[in-house]
Amino acid sequence: MQSFKNSFASFWKYRYLLQNLITRDFKLKYRRSVLGVAWSVLNPLLTCLVMFLVFDSIMKGLRGEGIPNFAGFLIIGQLLFNFFRESTSMAMESVLKNAPLLRKVYIPKYIFPMEKCCFALVNCAFSFIALVIVFVITWTPVTWATAWMAIYPLIMLFFFSLGIGLLLSALYVFVRDIMHIWEVFCTLLVYASAIFYDPETLSGIMQRLIHINPMYWYITAFRRCVLWGQGLDATMMVVCFLCAAVSMVLGIVVFKKNQDKFVLYM
């Protein structure tokens, strides 16, 4: 309990630094962009359009019928997975990229992976404008009684991504090849996250394999709340929480155990 209080006190002490780092990254990302923040909306929209044209035709060709409201189904999976990939990839390199700063002044090293995940969450929030546009174009009704529940899987996904980001950032300091391995893994993970297909149409073995993937649960939970108006059941809430909790515990333990050795490999 005392350790938790000390950790929270340390975090609260550096909250303004965290805010300044997020603001800095936001300005740097859009400083030379002609479209600016609008690109955070246009990028998922254009990607969704291309994937819709390709996969909607494939699904109809295979089964004779497509997924109801496939555009909304597709962009939700795309936005959440993009947040996961962006946050973990940036967090992985964050400690090493700030090595010159860490050599000069004392800053808790976990601030940098956390800042990247928070920054990715800000980008994701802007990208949700694309979701609203798709819903308006496709005349998708939203059940507000369940839509607000989507905050839960989004928060759990943030902590899941933060835990993975802490783990990767610690490993990346010692083994640079982790970056290339993670890129390949994320590419494979796209196809196991039910972004552009309905896993219920697959065979039993494939369904069970997909259900092992935490990203499937976060994406499906968000769709249930926003797209299907079904809300969250107890199983989904527990699985989302447990995945986030395990990820955070693993990430914190590995990061805390190795952070004192970082300076030797920077």
C-alpha positions, 0 to 999 in steps of 0.5 A, spaced: 500 500 500 505 504 501 509 503 495 502 504 491 502 511 495 509 513 493 508 511 486 502 515 485 505 521 489 511 521 484 506 521 478 502 527 481 509 530 482 510 530 474 503 531 471 505 537 468 511 534 465 507 529 462 502 535 459 508 538 456 510 532 453 503 531 450 503 538 447 510 538 444 508 531 441 502 534 438 505 540 435 511 536 432 506 531 429 502 537 425 507 542 425 509 541 417 502 538 415 498 542 411 492 538 413 494 538 420 489 535 425 484 534 419 489 528 417 487 524 423 480 524 421 481 523 413 487 518 414 482 513 417 476 515 413 480 514 406 483 507 409 476 505 411 473 506 404 479 502 401 478 496 405 470 497 405 471 496 397 475 490 397 473 486 403 465 488 403 465 485 396 469 479 398 465 477 404 459 478 399 462 473 394 464 468 399 457 468 403 452 471 398 451 477 404 455 482 407 456 484 414 450 489 416 453 496 416 460 493 414 462 500 414 461 502 421 463 495 423 470 496 419 472 503 422 471 501 429 476 495 429 480 500 425 481 505 429 482 501 436 487 497 433 491 503 430 491 506 437 494 500 440 499 499 434 501 507 435 501 507 442 505 501 443 510 502 437 511 509 440 512 507 447 517 502 445 522 507 443 520 513 448 526 511 453 531 510 448 529 517 444 530 521 450 536 518 453 540 525 452 535 528 457 535 522 462 543 523 462 542 530 464 536 530 469 532 526 473 526 524 470 522 517 472 523 513 466 516 511 466 513 518 464 516 517 457 512 510 455 506 513 459 506 520 455 506 516 448 500 512 450 496 518 452 498 522 446 496 516 442 489 516 446 489 524 444 490 522 436 484 516 437 479 521 440 480 526 434 480 520 429 473 518 432 470 524 428 471 519 422 467 514 426 461 519 427 462 521 419 461 514 417 455 513 422 452 519 419 453 517 412 450 510 413 444 512 417 447 508 423 442 509 429 446 510 436 443 507 442 445 512 447 443 508 453 449 503 451 453 508 447 456 511 453 459 504 456 464 504 450 468 508 455 470 502 459 473 498 453 477 504 451 479 505 458 481 498 459 485 498 452 489 504 454 491 500 460 492 494 456 496 498 451 500 502 456 502 495 460 505 492 453 508 499 452 512 499 458 514 492 457 516 493 450 520 500 452 524 496 457 526 490 452 528 495 446 533 498 450 537 492 451 535 488 444 533 493 438 531 488 434 524 488 438 522 493 433 522 489 427 519 483 431 513 488 433 512 490 426 511 483 424 507 481 430 502 487 429 501 485 422 499 478 423 495 481 429 491 485 424 488 478 421 486 475 428 483 481 431 476 480 427 477 487 424 474 486 417 470 479 418 465 476 423 469 471 427 462 467 428 462 465 421 469 461 422 470 454 424 470 452 431 478 452 432 479 458 429 474 462 433 477 459 439 484 462 437 481 469 435 478 469 442 485 468 445 487 475 442 485 481 447 484 486 441 478 481 439 475 483 446 476 490 446 474 491 439 467 487 440 466 490 446 466 497 443 462 495 437 456 492 442 456 498 445 456 503 439 454 499 433 449 494 436 446 497 442 447 491 446 451 493 452 457 489 455 455 483 459 459 480 465 464 476 461 466 481 456 467 486 462 471 481 466 476 479 460 477 486 458 479 488 465 483 482 466 487 483 460 489 490 462 491 488 469 495 482 467 498 487 461 500 492 467 502 488 472 507 484 467 509 491 464 510 495 471 514 489 473 519 488 467 520 495 467 521 497 474 526 491 475 530 493 469 530 501 469 536 502 473 540 498 467 538 502 462 543 507 462 548 502 461 545 501 454 543 507 452 
